[in-house]
């Protein structure tokens, strides 16, 4: 299989970072908000050393050729469709690795299209149904206040443009470092990806219930104790929505930004899941 630098789906064109051995088993890596494929830059080399090939796309809203205007175009099922289209290009089922919103997409892809997923490793994000139930609690509702704010048209973009330090304080409070914030400025704001990145929040009312199906492929879920956005109850409840071999790992003292701040833990979890599936 030749290198995949871009691919098309629903009339959109997605950019892909394709690296590692060309003949290796494929790991599709899905980033979160507000980041791009480079969030995996410290994880991917470990996977390459193990003989794996990684495909890390810039998701819908981030790739310049994949920034539709309609809110409904950012529903979770459209992101799942994008992921399935990439998996199909590889000629077989893939190992799926996702963080943040990429994790929600990964859960949903594995649940609704298990024929395209060999193994699933999710970082930070609970299963969509576990998260939905947790939103009914005071704790998770307080953690998730920003999800409603991000659905307001134009306001987050305006805040980021007129009061960037205030927006960055929100990100810093979640654990982003000075280096992370600089990457946000260059790879999201200057790149014009913020409006599209916010699209997945604005597409939430259009997401179909089928995107939260029970997962029936081998799964590992890695959650960190200093995650300000996602609490322990939803993390622990996710096991109920996996009917396959399941490993729940807790990472002590790490913020939400696990792929950058604890890349070895992410690589270890993914490699254990992948090699376990071979046994």
Secondary structure, 3 states (H helix, E strand, C coil): CCCCCEEEECCEEEEEEEEECCCCCEEEEECCCCCCHHHHHHHHHHHHHCCCEEEEECCCCCCCCCCCCCHHHHCHHHHHHHHHHHHHHCCCCEEEEEECHHHHHHHHHHHHCHHHEEEEEEECCCCHHHHHHHCCCHHHHHHCHHHHHCCCCCHHHHHHHHCHHHHHHHHHHCCCCHHHHHHHHHHHHCCCCHHHHHHHHHCHHHCCHHHHCCECCEEEEEEEEECCCCCHHHHHHHHHHECCCEEEEEEEEEECCHHHHCHHHHHHHHHHHHHHHHC
